[in-house]
Amino acid sequence: MRCIRSLLVLSLVLGAAPASAVTIDACGNWFVPPGETADLVADLDCPVATSIQLGRGARLRLNGHRLEGEPGGIAVFAGQARSSIEGPGTIAGWSIGVYLVRRGSRAKLEDIVFEDNGAAVTGSHDEATRVDATDLVVRDGVHGILAHTLVGERVRMTGNLGPAIDVRSLRGTDITVTGSGASELPWAIRVHNARVDGLEVTDNARVGLLASGGVSLRRSNILRNDSSGEGVDIAARRKPILRAPSTCGLSRDLDTGLPFGICLND
């Protein structure tokens, strides 16, 4: 009987959700130790002097709450490899929502709304920063995601004044960018290379997709972009590959200025 009770206790312990090492219930500067978990347990509206720093392998759970800041502030520093932020939840009003601080920084983002930020996620093209994004919404801000690599699944970006995506490498499925790019920077998405199944880039004020390397798209629509210019949907240095069923309005070779002959109006 004692053995049975011991087994029951052990099963309850093993089956319980892991407790968080850090409970975030107020504005301020928080550090989540490497490999540990922090739980946001209340909606917060914070001044500039607030941030959450994630150690290597640390995890932040938003638990359905809203983490709101103001211009000049950075909500989360992802300064080490393989940190993660899990929703549901909202990060809003900051100059930067998530900052990839160091070379090799890698952030996993899931089920988050970024709203009205100067930049949702910022890293570097040249320092191997990577964002793995699932069920992400980025809306009504200035810039979207800047990093070396973006791997996205079910990513929605709408109403951002600047570029929605600015990365060296873009991969993924079901990525949508619409109503963006009204600033002076002449693209909604800029990449070196892209391989996406289900890319929807429509109704952006600037060039829909600007690429300096190879582009391969499947089940994609790049239409009605560059409304403030000549209506260019795809501008690239190499002829993009569009696999059926895919559609684009107008393409442009960046070197010759001529269309590639792959879009409806070429």
C-alpha positions in Angstrom: 0.0 0.0 0.0 2.8 2.4 0.8 4.4 1.7 -2.6 1.1 2.4 -4.3 0.8 5.7 -2.5 4.4 6.6 -3.4 3.6 5.8 -7.1 0.5 8.0 -7.0 2.4 10.9 -5.5 5.2 10.5 -8.1 2.7 10.4 -11.0 1.1 13.6 -9.7 4.5 15.4 -9.5 5.5 14.3 -12.9 2.2 15.2 -14.5 2.0 18.7 -13.0 2.9 21.8 -15.0 6.4 23.1 -14.3 6.4 26.0 -11.9 7.9 29.2 -13.1 11.1 30.6 -11.6 10.1 34.2 -12.1 6.6 35.7 -11.7 6.3 39.0 -13.5 3.5 41.0 -11.9 4.8 44.6 -12.1 6.9 46.9 -14.3 10.6 46.9 -13.8 13.8 45.2 -15.0 13.5 41.4 -14.9 16.0 38.7 -15.6 15.0 35.1 -16.4 17.9 32.7 -15.7 19.1 30.3 -18.3 16.7 27.4 -18.9 14.1 28.9 -16.6 10.5 30.1 -17.2 8.9 33.4 -16.4 5.1 33.9 -16.2 3.5 37.3 -16.9 0.5 37.2 -14.6 -1.1 40.7 -15.2 -1.7 43.2 -17.9 1.1 45.8 -17.6 1.4 49.4 -19.0 5.1 50.3 -18.3 7.5 53.3 -18.6 10.7 53.2 -20.6 12.7 51.9 -17.7 11.2 48.4 -18.0 12.6 45.3 -19.7 12.6 41.5 -19.5 16.0 39.8 -20.3 16.0 36.2 -21.2 19.0 34.0 -20.5 20.0 31.1 -22.7 17.1 28.8 -23.2 14.8 30.8 -21.0 11.1 31.1 -21.7 8.6 33.8 -21.2 4.9 32.9 -21.1 2.4 35.8 -21.6 -0.6 33.8 -20.4 -3.1 35.9 -22.4 -1.8 39.2 -21.0 -0.8 42.5 -22.6 2.7 43.9 -22.1 2.5 47.6 -23.1 5.3 50.2 -23.1 6.1 53.5 -24.6 8.5 54.9 -27.3 12.2 54.6 -26.2 11.6 51.3 -24.4 12.5 47.7 -25.3 10.1 45.0 -24.0 12.2 41.8 -24.2 16.0 41.3 -24.7 16.7 37.9 -26.2 20.4 38.0 -25.8 21.2 34.3 -25.8 20.5 31.4 -28.2 17.2 29.6 -28.2 15.0 31.8 -25.9 11.3 31.7 -26.4 8.2 33.8 -25.9 4.8 32.0 -25.8 1.3 33.4 -26.1 -1.4 34.0 -26.2 -0.6 37.6 -25.5 0.2 41.1 -26.8 3.3 43.2 -26.9 2.4 46.8 -27.8 3.7 50.4 -27.8 7.4 49.8 -27.5 10.3 51.1 -29.7 11.3 47.5 -30.0 9.2 44.5 -29.0 11.9 41.8 -29.0 15.6 42.7 -29.4 18.0 40.0 -30.6 21.1 41.3 -28.9 24.0 39.1 -29.8 25.4 37.1 -32.7 23.6 33.8 -32.9 20.6 35.0 -30.9 17.6 32.8 -31.7 14.1 33.5 -30.6 11.0 31.2 -30.9 7.8 33.3 -30.9 4.4 31.7 -30.8 0.8 33.0 -30.7 1.7 36.7 -30.1 0.2 39.9 -31.3 2.8 42.8 -31.9 0.9 46.0 -32.1 1.9 49.7 -32.5 5.6 49.1 -32.0 8.5 50.9 -33.6 9.8 47.5 -34.5 8.3 44.2 -33.6 11.5 42.2 -33.7 15.0 43.6 -34.4 18.3 41.7 -34.8 21.0 41.9 -37.5 21.3 40.7 -41.1 25.0 39.8 -40.6 25.1 38.1 -37.2 23.2 34.9 -37.7 20.2 36.0 -35.7 17.1 33.9 -36.3 13.4 34.2 -35.6 11.1 31.1 -35.6 7.6 32.5 -35.7 4.3 30.6 -35.5 0.8 32.2 -35.3 2.2 35.7 -35.2 0.4 38.9 -35.9 2.3 42.2 -36.5 0.1 45.2 -37.1 -0.1 49.0 -37.0 3.5 49.6 -36.2 6.5 51.0 -38.1 8.8 48.1 -38.8 8.1 44.4 -38.6 10.9 41.8 -38.3 14.6 42.5 -39.0 16.9 39.5 -38.6 19.2 37.3 -40.6 16.7 34.5 -40.9 12.9 34.3 -40.5 11.2 30.9 -40.5 7.5 31.6 -40.3 4.3 29.6 -40.2 0.9 31.4 -40.2 2.4 34.9 -39.9 0.1 38.0 -40.5 1.6 41.5 -41.0 -0.7 44.4 -41.8 -0.8 48.1 -41.6 2.9 48.7 -40.8 4.4 52.0 -42.1 7.8 50.6 -42.9 9.0 47.2 -44.3 7.2 44.3 -42.8 10.0 41.8 -43.3 13.7 42.6 -43.8 15.9 39.5 -43.6 18.6 37.6 -45.5 16.7 34.4 -45.6 12.9 33.9 -45.5 11.4 30.4 -45.3 8.0 29.1 -44.2 4.4 28.6 -45.0 1.3 30.8 -45.0 2.9 34.3 -44.6 0.8 37.4 -45.4 1.9 41.0 -45.8 -0.7 43.6 -46.6 -1.2 47.4 -46.3 2.4 48.0 -45.4 5.4 50.0 -46.7 4.1 53.6 -46.8 7.4 55.0 -45.5 10.3 56.2 -47.6 11.9 52.7 -47.6 10.9 51.2 -51.0 9.8 47.7 -50.1 7.3 45.7 -48.0 9.6 42.6 -47.9 13.4 42.6 -48.6 15.3 39.4 -48.7 18.4 37.8 -50.2 16.7 34.5 -50.7 13.1 33.2 -50.1 11.4 29.8 -50.2 7.8 30.1 -49.2 4.7 28.0 -49.7 1.8 30.4 -49.4 3.1 33.9 -49.5 0.4 36.6 -49.9 1.9 40.1 -50.5 -0.9 42.4 -51.6 -1.9 46.1 -51.5 1.3 47.5 -50.2 2.4 51.0 -51.0 5.9 50.0 -52.0 7.5 47.1 -54.0 6.0 43.9 -52.7 9.1 41.7 -52.7 12.6 42.9 -53.2 15.2 40.1 -53.6 19.0 40.2 -54.3 19.2 36.4 -54.5 17.0 33.4 -55.4 13.2 33.3 -54.9 11.0 30.2 -55.0 7.3 30.5 -54.3 4.4 28.1 -54.4 0.7 28.8 -53.9 1.6 32.5 -53.7 0.0 35.8 -54.8 2.1 39.0 -55.1 -0.4 41.6 -56.4 -1.5 45.3 -56.3 1.7 46.5 -54.7 3.9 49.7 -55.2 0.8 51.9 -55.4 3.0 54.9 -54.9 5.3 53.9 -57.7 5.1 51.9 -61.0 3.1 49.0 -59.6 6.1 46.6 -59.2 5.2 43.5 -57.3 8.5 41.6 -57.5 11.9 43.2 -58.1 14.9 40.8 -58.2 18.4 40.2 -59.5 17.5 36.6 -60.5 14.4 35.3 -62.2 12.1 34.2 -59.5 10.5 30.7 -59.6 6.7 30.8 -59.2 5.2 27.4 -58.9 1.5 26.9 -59.7 -0.9 28.1 -58.5 0.9 31.4 -58.1 0.3 34.9 -59.5 2.0 38.2 -59.6 1.2 41.5 -61.3 4.4 43.0 -62.5 8.1 42.0 -62.2 11.3 43.9 -62.6 14.9 42.8 -63.2 17.0 45.1 -60.9 19.9 45.0 -63.3 18.3 45.5 -66.7 15.0 47.2 -65.6 13.1 44.8 -67.8 10.3 42.5 -66.7 11.1 38.8 -66.2 8.0 37.6 -68.1 6.5 35.7 -65.2 3.7 38.1 -64.1 0.3 39.0 -65.5 1.4 42.5 -66.7 4.9 41.6 -67.8 
